Amino acid sequence: MRILCFAIALVTQAATLQNMPAEDSTELVLEQDQLPKQQPILGLQLLQVKLQRNFTGSHSPNSAGDLLQETHGQRHAGISRNPKGVHFSFQIIIGIVLLILGSAIEWFNEERSARIDALLGRGLDECRSVDSEAIEENIGRLVHVQGRARAQYPLVDPQFQDAVITDALKLQSTVEVYEWVPTLLGPQKETHGVPRFHTEWTTTHHDSSRFRQPSPKNPRLPRGLNLGTFTTSGDDIRLGSFHLSQDLLSQFHGFTPAHAYLPATVTAGDITFHANMKDGFFYARPSSQRGAADAAKDDLFNLHQEGDLRVRFMFVPSCETTVVAVQSLKDERNTFVPYRMVPLGPCARNGPAQLVEEGQKPLRNLRAGGSCVTGGVATCCCCPCNTVACFTNQEVITEEIFYVAPGKQPHDAPFRQAVGRSSLRVWFLRLLGWATTYFAIGIMGHHVWEDKTFLKSFGDYASAVFNFILVLSMWAVISAAACMCYRPSMSIKYGIAAVLISGLPLIWDRFHQSL
């Protein structure tokens, strides 16, 4: 490479000297061994210095050593100037990115806290107890309703048509098979290279052809029969004149055995299941057709064989029920939707129409709406905000009031059972936002006001104190903006705090200097 640079230098010199007047040209001699060995590209820079002298008419000594010293001087001078500008731009960019990240952390943390606090505080104030007979004026309001939930039609299991139960909110069936399954012995799954198996009731069929041989054989499952747990909810469950939606019914978990309310035998396809009143299961043996004999029943109930089937039915009976939710009208039916916070202006409140519209949205859409921008180039610009939003959305907290429980419960029951934000998480994110913002302001402020003097009375700590005041002031402003849509009174308090944090230290410094 040194030889190549030397050749380029000579060619460039010749081309330049040909275009120069003869009286202004000066002999230039460069020896290959005088070029820097570690940085061959300096040969071009040395040639540039010599040509500058030729054009300016300077006839100072033109030895390669002198030119090399001058070239090094110019190069080091450039290195001492350019990095300062490069470092300044780089630090400003890093500071802006950190400032955006810190502000995003503070915004999502404070906005989430304000929304949850408003949900629990304002919701408790707005909740009103009403009768189970729906009144049109309560549409769009958070109501507390008590009454008996009843099913209008009997429930039928999808696989067992004989399993019909009346006056039930939900019906559940669990189908199992008695099979060979591999035995796991901790770290050693085999003994002396021979796999081990045992029999048990399971809701998953194990294909014995996939077992490691030698292994026992499992019979095939009957066609049309599915293993597992299946739950059926009533299509028309009413609480007074209110219709309970499937989302509300999914919150009923008080199942009780249903075998006492079902016939002695139920069928699934061509398989007959016989009830065992001792354990509440219905048993069947597809390989045998002697199910009618009492001796065969005893054998079926007590001496299980591979391939035996059993099913257990559970149900949620009609009961006294309490609901706390927003009353709404859907398909000309009075029903309920979740109570959620609607971000509005500081002088407005959640109107009935807005509450109903917000409650009808899927909860996953609301969580996805916490991100700034998703998709396109703008996603990269909002990456800090989206990252913080994704992190804060992983919290397990109460984001809506959609409460149903058996029995008569007071109107504040859902609010007492609500899961609020963890104080540890809130303060961790708050301190993280402060630290990130402080670091960003320190990077940018070092170049912006390093020659200016603020808060002289603090001495050597003036810069650190001034940066910390900016951090707290920005946090107070962000908190005021976050609370403006949910808790206007808190927004005003945060605004006053921002003024005090910014003004009091400056007033105290002026007063101290005047003494």
NUGU-996512 format. One record per residue (C-alpha): residue in one letter; x, y, z. Coordinates in steps of 0.5 Angstrom, whole numbers, padded with zeros to 4 digits, always signed. Layout:
residues N
AXYZ ...
END
This chain:
residues 515
M+0000+0000+0000 R+0006+0005+0001 I+0008+0004-0006 L+0001+0005-0009 C+0001+0012-0005 F+0008+0014-0007 A+0006+0013-0014 I-0001+0016-0013 A+0003+0022-0010 L+0008+0022-0016 V+0003+0022-0021 T-0001+0028-0018 Q+0005+0032-0017 A+0007+0031-0025 A+0000+0033-0027 T+0000+0039-0022 L+0007+0042-0024 Q+0005+0041-0032 N+0000+0046-0031 M+0004+0051-0027 P+0008+0057-0030 A+0016+0055-0030 E+0018+0061-0026 D+0013+0058-0020 S+0015+0051-0020 T+0020+0048-0015 E+0023+0042-0015 L+0020+0037-0011 V+0024+0030-0009 L+0021+0025-0005 E+0024+0019-0003 Q+0020+0012-0001 D+0024+0011+0005 Q+0022+0018+0008 L+0014+0016+0008 P+0011+0014+0014 K+0011+0007+0015 Q+0005+0006+0019 Q+0001+0011+0016 P+0003+0011+0008 I-0003+0016+0007 L+0001+0022+0010 G+0005+0022+0003 L-0001+0025+0000 Q-0002+0030+0005 L+0005+0032+0005 L+0005+0033-0003 Q-0001+0037-0002 V+0003+0042+0003 K+0008+0042-0002 L+0003+0044-0008 Q+0000+0049-0003 R+0007+0052-0003 N+0008+0052-0010 F+0001+0056-0012 T+0003+0061-0006 G+0010+0062-0009 S+0013+0060-0002 H+0020+0058-0003 S+0022+0056+0004 P+0026+0049+0005 N+0023+0044+0001 S+0026+0038+0004 A+0021+0032+0006 G+0023+0032+0013 D+0021+0039+0014 L+0015+0038+0010 L+0013+0032+0014 Q+0013+0036+0020 E+0009+0041+0017 T+0004+0036+0015 H+0004+0032+0022 G+0002+0039+0025 Q-0003+0040+0021 R-0006+0033+0021 H-0006+0034+0029 A-0009+0041+0029 G-0015+0038+0025 I-0015+0032+0030 S-0016+0037+0036 R-0021+0041+0032 N-0026+0036+0029 P-0027+0031+0035 K-0030+0037+0039 G-0035+0038+0034 V-0036+0031+0033 H-0037+0029+0040 F-0041+0035+0041 S-0046+0033+0036 F-0046+0026+0038 Q-0047+0028+0046 I-0053+0032+0044 I-0056+0026+0040 I-0055+0022+0046 G-0058+0027+0050 I-0064+0028+0046 V-0065+0020+0046 L-0065+0019+0053 L-0069+0025+0054 I-0075+0022+0050 L-0074+0015+0054 G-0074+0019+0061 S-0080+0023+0059 A-0084+0016+0056 I-0082+0013+0062 E-0085+0018+0067 W-0091+0019+0062 F-0093+0012+0062 N-0092+0011+0069 E-0096+0017+0071 E-0101+0016+0066 R-0103+0009+0068 S-0103+0011+0076 A-0108+0017+0074 R-0112+0012+0070 I-0112+0006+0075 D-0113+0011+0081 A-0119+0015+0078 L-0122+0008+0076 L-0123+0006+0083 G-0124+0013+0086 R-0129+0016+0081 G-0132+0009+0080 L-0134+0008+0087 D-0137+0015+0088 E-0141+0014+0081 C-0144+0007+0083 R-0151+0007+0085 S-0155+0001+0087 V-0161+0000+0083 D-0167-0005+0083 S-0166-0011+0078 E-0172-0008+0074 A-0168-0004+0068 I-0170+0003+0068 E-0168+0007+0062 E-0165+0013+0065 N-0159+0009+0068 I-0157+0007+0061 G-0149+0009+0061 R-0149+0009+0069 L-0145+0004+0073 V-0150+0001+0077 H-0150-0004+0083 V-0156-0010+0082 Q-0158-0016+0086 G-0163-0021+0084 R-0163-0029+0083 A-0160-0031+0076 R-0164-0036+0072 A-0164-0040+0066 Q-0169-0039+0061 Y-0168-0046+0058 P-0165-0053+0060 L-0158-0054+0059 V-0155-0060+0054 D-0148-0063+0054 P-0146-0062+0047 Q-0143-0070+0047 F-0148-0073+0051 Q-0155-0071+0049 D-0158-0075+0055 A-0154-0070+0060 V-0160-0065+0061 I-0160-0061+0067 T-0165-0055+0068 D-0165-0049+0072 A-0157-0048+0071 L-0153-0043+0069 K-0147-0047+0066 L-0146-0055+0065 Q-0139-0058+0065 S-0137-0065+0063 T-0130-0068+0063 V-0128-0074+0059 E-0123-0079+0061 V-0120-0085+0059 Y-0116-0091+0063 E-0109-0092+0059 W-0102-0094+0060 V-0097-0088+0060 P-0090-0087+0061 T-0087-0087+0068 L-0082-0081+0069 L-0077-0083+0075 G-0074-0076+0076 P-0067-0075+0072 Q-0067-0083+0070 K-0073-0084+0066 E-0071-0091+0065 T-0069-0097+0069 H-0063-0101+0066 G-0065-0099+0059 V-0072-0102+0059 P-0078-0096+0059 R-0083-0097+0065 F-0091-0095+0064 H-0097-0095+0069 T-0104-0094+0068 E-0108-0088+0070 W-0114-0084+0068 T-0112-0078+0063 T-0116-0073+0059 T-0110-0074+0053 H-0110-0080+0049 H-0103-0084+0049 D-0102-0087+0042 S-0098-0093+0044 S-0095-0094+0037 R-0090-0088+0039 F-0088-0091+0046 R-0081-0094+0046 Q-0081-0102+0045 P-0083-0106+0049 S-0089-0103+0051 P-0096-0105+0053 K-0102-0103+0048 N-0107-0098+0049 P-0114-0099+0045 R-0116-0094+0040 L-0121-0089+0042 P-0128-0089+0040 R-0130-0085+0034 G-0134-0079+0035 L-0132-0078+0043 N-0127-0073+0045 L-0123-0073+0051 G-0122-0066+0056 T-0127-0061+0059 F-0132-0058+0056 T-0137-0052+0059 T-0143-0050+0056 S-0147-0043+0058 G-0154-0042+0058 D-0156-0037+0052 D-0161-0033+0056 I-0159-0032+0063 R-0163-0027+0066 L-0162-0023+0073 G-0169-0019+0073 S-0170-0016+0067 F-0163-0016+0065 H-0159-0021+0061 L-0152-0024+0063 S-0147-0024+0057 Q-0142-0030+0056 D-0137-0025+0059 L-0140-0025+0066 L-0142-0032+0066 S-0135-0034+0065 Q-0134-0031+0072 F-0138-0036+0075 H-0134-0042+0078 G-0138-0045+0084 F-0139-0052+0080 T-0143-0057+0084 P-0143-0065+0082 A-0149-0066+0077 H-0150-0074+0077 A-0156-0073+0082 Y-0160-0069+0077 L-0158-0073+0071 P-0161-0080+0069 A-0158-0087+0071 T-0155-0088+0064 V-0152-0083+0059 T-0150-0084+0052 A-0145-0081+0047 G-0146-0084+0040 D-0147-0092+0041 I-0143-0092+0048 T-0147-0092+0054 F-0144-0089+0061 H-0147-0092+0068 A-0147-0087+0074 N-0143-0089+0080 M-0147-0085+0085 K-0141-0086+0090 D-0136-0082+0086 G-0140-0078+0082 F-0137-0081+0075 F-0141-0085+0069 Y-0137-0091+0067 A-0137-0094+0060 R-0133-0100+0057 P-0133-0100+0050 S-0130-0107+0049 S-0136-0110+0053 Q-0143-0110+0052 R-0145-0113+0059 G-0147-0106+0062 A-0154-0108+0064 A-0152-0113+0069 D-0150-0111+0076 A-0144-0116+0077 A-0141-0112+0070 K-0143-0106+0073 D-0139-0107+0080 D-0133-0110+0075 L-0134-0103+0071 F-0134-0099+0077 N-0128-0102+0081 L-0124-0107+0076 H-0122-0102+0071 Q-0119-0104+0064 E-0115-0101+0059 G-0119-0097+0055 D-0125-0096+0060 L-0128-0089+0059 R-0131-0084+0065 V-0135-0078+0065 R-0136-0073+0070 F-0142-0067+0070 M-0141-0061+0074 F-0146-0055+0074 V-0147-0048+0077 P-0154-0048+0079 S-0159-0041+0079 C-0157-0037+0085 E-0157-0030+0088 T-0153-0026+0084 T-0149-0019+0085 V-0147-0015+0079 V-0143-0008+0079 A-0142-0006+0072 V-0145-0001+0067 Q-0152-0001+0064 S-0153-0002+0057 L-0158-0003+0051 K-0156-0008+0046 D-0160-0011+0041 E-0166-0009+0045 R-0164-0012+0051 N-0162-0009+0058 T-0155-0012+0059 F-0148-0010+0062 V-0141-0008+0060 P-0135-0006+0063 Y-0134+0000+0067 R-0127+0004+0064 M-0124+0011+0064 V-0125+0015+0058 P-0120+0020+0058 L-0123+0027+0057 G-0122+0034+0058 P-0120+0037+0065 C-0127+0040+0065 A-0131+0034+0063 R-0133+0028+0066 N-0135+0021+0063 G-0142+0021+0059 P-0146+0016+0059 A-0145+0015+0051 Q-0138+0015+0052 L-0138+0010+0058 V-0142+0005+0054 E-0138+0006+0048 E-0132+0005+0051 G-0134-0002+0055 Q-0136-0005+0048 K-0129-0005+0046 P-0125-0011+0047 L-0120-0010+0052 R-0114-0013+0048 N-0115-0007+0043 L-0115-0002+0049 R-0108-0005+0051 A-0106-0004+0044 G-0108+0003+0044 G-0103+0005+0049 S-0097+0005+0044 C-0096+0011+0040 V-0095+0008+0033 T-0095+0001+0031 G-0093+0000+0024 G-0089+0004+0019 V-0082+0008+0019 A-0086+0012+0025 T-0085+0006+0029 C-0077+0007+0030 C-0078+0014+0032 C-0083+0012+0038 C-0079+0006+0040 P-0078+0008+0047 C-0085+0010+0048 N-0087+0003+0045 T-0082-0001+0049 V-0084+0003+0056 A-0092+0002+0054 C-0090-0006+0053 F-0087-0006+0059 T-0092-0003+0063 N-0098-0007+0060 Q-0095-0013+0063 E-0098-0011+0070 V-0103-0015+0073 I-0108-0010+0075 T-0115-0008+0075 E-0117-0004+0069 E-0124-0005+0069 I-0130-0006+0073 F-0134-0012+0071 Y-0136-0015+0077 V-0141-0021+0078 A-0141-0026+0084 P-0146-0031+0088 G-0150-0028+0094 K-0151-0021+0096 Q-0145-0017+0096 P-0144-0009+0098 H-0143-0004+0092 D-0136-0003+0094 A-0134-0011+0094 P-0131-0010+0087 F-0127-0004+0089 R-0124-0007+0095 Q-0122-0013+0091 A-0119-0009+0086 V-0112-0010+0085 G-0108-0003+0084 R-0101-0002+0082 S-0095-0004+0086 S-0092+0002+0090 L-0085-0001+0089 R-0086-0002+0081 V-0089+0005+0081 W-0083+0008+0085 F-0078+0004+0081 L-0080+0007+0074 R-0081+0014+0077 L-0074+0014+0080 L-0071+0010+0073 G-0075+0016+0069 W-0071+0021+0074 A-0065+0018+0073 T-0065+0018+0065 T-0068+0025+0065 Y-0062+0027+0069 F-0057+0024+0065 A-0060+0027+0059 I-0060+0034+0062 G-0053+0033+0064 I-0050+0031+0058 M-0053+0037+0054 G-0053+0042+0059 H-0045+0041+0060 H-0045+0044+0053 V-0051+0049+0053 W-0049+0053+0060 E-0042+0050+0062 D-0040+0058+0062 K-0046+0060+0065 T-0047+0061+0072 F-0054+0059+0076 L-0055+0058+0083 K-0048+0061+0085 S-0050+0060+0093 F-0049+0052+0092 G-0042+0053+0090 D-0039+0047+0087 Y-0046+0043+0087 A-0050+0049+0083 S-0050+0045+0076 A-0052+0038+0080 V-0057+0042+0084 F-0060+0046+0077 N-0060+0039+0073 F-0064+0036+0079 I-0069+0042+0079 L-0070+0041+0072 V-0071+0034+0073 L-0077+0035+0078 S-0080+0040+0074 M-0081+0036+0068 W-0083+0031+0072 A-0089+0035+0075 V-0091+0038+0068 I-0091+0031+0065 S-0095+0028+0071 A-0100+0034+0071 A-0101+0033+0063 A-0102+0025+0065 C-0107+0027+0070 M-0111+0032+0066 C-0115+0027+0063 Y-0117+0023+0069 R-0116+0027+0075 P-0116+0035+0074 S-0115+0037+0081 M-0109+0033+0082 S-0107+0036+0075 I-0107+0043+0078 K-0103+0040+0084 Y-0098+0038+0080 G-0098+0044+0076 I-0097+0048+0083 A-0091+0044+0085 A-0088+0045+0078 V-0088+0052+0079 L-0085+0052+0086 I-0080+0047+0085 S-0077+0051+0079 G-0078+0058+0083 L-0076+0057+0090 P-0069+0055+0089 L-0068+0061+0084 I-0071+0066+0089 W-0067+0063+0095 D-0061+0064+0091 R-0063+0071+0089 F-0064+0072+0097 H-0058+0069+0099 Q-0053+0073+0094 S-0057+0080+0096 L-0054+0079+0103 
END
